[in-house]
């Protein structure tokens, strides 16, 4: 039980206890108290050996209202659903670049929060460390078919979104044709 829940239970206990005292005072019943084996006070209208009579100074006991709204389950804050998309190159696009440079742009919606990072994967392997922007420059990509995927991580390093896999084809002049 958390501290706050324990505090609430204790407050509710006192509200009930005061209501019992109030009802007892109105009906002119007597209230007794004693300590149990754990050292906690126990109150009852039936005396027990070693108990003492509790004197009530007034017939009307008033107590400020206690906010019990925290006892009612509340809806948690809505979880933001992030989406990631690679915007360039487009899926199935053919690129002609003899240097092997490929520029990748992505989009994260809604705009990612402070501390979020993006990482790009080429053919299933990370192209570099996580970064705070969704623009990447790849160098010396070999010719052929390649697959890209972008992953978005929150400030705790947990994956919150990933793009669909984008396939592109890189054409480079062959070493044999030079």
BELJOPE-V948963 format. One record per backbone hydrogen bond with DSSP energy under -1.0 kcal/mol. CO is the residue of the C=O (numbers start at 0). NH is the residue of the N-H. If there is no record, write none. Layout:
co:CO nh:NH
co:CO nh:NH
This chain:
co:1 nh:5
co:2 nh:6
co:3 nh:7
co:4 nh:8
co:5 nh:9
co:6 nh:10
co:7 nh:11
co:8 nh:12
co:9 nh:13
co:10 nh:14
co:11 nh:15
co:12 nh:16
co:13 nh:17
co:14 nh:18
co:15 nh:19
co:16 nh:20
co:17 nh:21
co:18 nh:22
co:19 nh:23
co:20 nh:24
co:21 nh:25
co:22 nh:26
co:23 nh:28
co:30 nh:53
co:31 nh:43
co:32 nh:51
co:33 nh:41
co:35 nh:38
co:39 nh:35
co:41 nh:33
co:43 nh:31
co:47 nh:50
co:51 nh:32
co:67 nh:70
co:82 nh:108
co:84 nh:106
co:87 nh:104
co:89 nh:92
co:92 nh:168
co:94 nh:170
co:96 nh:99
co:99 nh:140
co:101 nh:137
co:103 nh:135
co:104 nh:86
co:104 nh:87
co:106 nh:84
co:108 nh:82
co:112 nh:115
co:116 nh:152
co:117 nh:130
co:118 nh:150
co:119 nh:126
co:120 nh:148
co:121 nh:124
co:124 nh:121
co:130 nh:117
co:133 nh:105
co:135 nh:103
co:137 nh:101
co:143 nh:169
co:145 nh:167
co:146 nh:122
co:147 nh:165
co:148 nh:120
co:149 nh:162
co:150 nh:118
co:151 nh:159
co:151 nh:160
co:152 nh:116
co:153 nh:156
co:157 nh:153
co:160 nh:151
co:165 nh:147
co:166 nh:91
co:167 nh:145
co:168 nh:94
co:169 nh:143
co:170 nh:96
co:174 nh:177
